[in-house]
């Protein structure tokens, strides 16, 4: 963004939401995973969360050289929205199967 104040605000929001995401997804996986597999599941989670970042950064950088960073970020943002909508549609279609276990159900 060419506006510093907007960029600063968006960076703060991104940082805050990323903390919420990482904490809630980690807790969700740990609660929903059988204790015998918990270490393996968390290992894959950390690999996918942190280990793939350099690959994505390389791809982003390569396309940014070709199309410009704003275009690439807009495309990546659109892909995130499409992925979130696909996940939401999957959840709605499979509500009963992905419902919380009895020990985690609210109420």
Phi, psi and omega per residue, in radians:
X1 nan 2.405 3.108
X2 -1.344 -0.105 -3.131
X3 -1.808 2.017 -3.050
X4 -1.053 -0.783 -3.094
X5 -1.083 -0.737 3.115
X6 -1.134 -0.753 3.118
X7 -1.057 -0.788 3.132
X8 -1.077 -0.777 3.120
X9 -1.074 -0.784 -3.134
X10 -1.156 -0.631 3.094
X11 -1.158 -0.704 3.095
X12 -1.122 -0.775 3.108
X13 -1.108 -0.698 3.111
X14 -1.100 -0.774 3.116
X15 -1.086 -0.756 -3.129
X16 -1.158 -0.791 -3.124
X17 -1.212 -0.527 3.114
X18 -1.209 -0.611 3.072
X19 -1.134 -0.775 3.122
X20 -1.087 -0.778 3.138
X21 -1.069 -0.880 -3.081
X22 -1.108 -0.711 3.141
X23 -1.170 -0.844 -3.088
X24 -1.210 -0.698 -3.139
X25 -1.214 -0.646 3.095
X26 -1.136 -0.796 3.117
X27 -1.111 -0.739 3.129
X28 -1.022 -0.836 -3.127
X29 -1.114 -0.707 -3.114
X30 -1.189 -0.667 3.125
X31 -1.256 -0.610 -3.037
X32 -1.548 -0.125 -3.058
X33 -1.718 2.444 3.044
X34 -1.042 2.379 -3.093
X35 -0.944 -0.532 -3.139
X36 -1.213 -0.423 -3.090
X37 -1.882 -0.020 -3.016
X38 -1.014 -0.777 3.136
X39 -1.085 -0.714 3.127
X40 -1.164 -0.782 -3.133
X41 -1.093 -0.781 -3.134
X42 -1.188 -0.561 3.067
X43 -1.105 -0.763 3.098
X44 -1.155 -0.687 3.122
X45 -1.049 -0.833 -3.136
X46 -1.146 -0.672 3.099
X47 -1.072 -0.807 -3.117
X48 -1.229 -0.575 -3.119
X49 -1.328 -0.775 -3.016
X50 -1.922 -0.626 -3.029
X51 -1.249 -0.423 -3.094
X52 -1.593 -0.175 -3.101
X53 -0.946 -0.786 3.129
X54 -1.077 -0.566 3.118
X55 -1.186 -0.813 3.104
X56 -1.088 -0.657 3.115
X57 -1.147 -0.669 3.111
X58 -1.146 -0.742 3.124
X59 -1.140 -0.775 3.119
X60 -1.052 -0.795 -3.140
X61 -1.092 -0.700 3.139
X62 -1.121 -0.834 3.139
X63 -1.220 -0.529 3.107
X64 -1.140 -0.599 3.077
X65 -1.138 -0.560 -3.091
X66 -1.489 -0.879 -2.996
X67 -1.832 -0.273 -3.057
X68 1.748 2.568 -3.017
X69 -1.169 -0.647 -3.132
X70 -1.120 -0.731 3.120
X71 -1.122 -0.764 -3.128
X72 -1.138 -0.767 3.117
X73 -1.123 -0.636 3.087
X74 -1.128 -0.748 3.100
X75 -1.127 -0.738 3.126
X76 -1.147 -0.671 3.076
X77 -1.109 -0.724 3.101
X78 -1.110 -0.691 3.086
X79 -1.113 -0.655 3.089
X80 -1.119 -0.732 3.118
X81 -1.119 -0.764 3.117
X82 -1.074 -0.762 3.117
X83 -1.110 -0.716 3.118
X84 -1.140 -0.727 3.102
X85 -1.139 -0.688 3.104
X86 -1.114 -0.728 3.098
X87 -1.124 -0.700 3.115
X88 -1.145 -0.750 3.090
X89 -1.102 -0.706 3.094
X90 -1.084 -0.781 3.136
X91 -1.067 -0.807 -3.141
X92 -1.074 -0.696 -3.116
X93 -1.250 -0.417 -3.053
X94 -2.168 0.613 -3.080
X95 -0.914 -0.818 -3.063
X96 -1.147 -0.669 -3.098
X97 -1.277 -0.557 -3.116
X98 -1.783 0.297 3.111
X99 -1.148 2.710 -3.124
X100 -1.132 2.541 3.060
X101 -1.090 2.842 -3.053
X102 -0.948 -0.662 -3.110
X103 -1.262 -0.301 -3.108
X104 -1.888 -0.092 -3.087
X105 -1.148 2.398 3.125
X106 -1.183 2.639 3.048
X107 1.638 nan nan
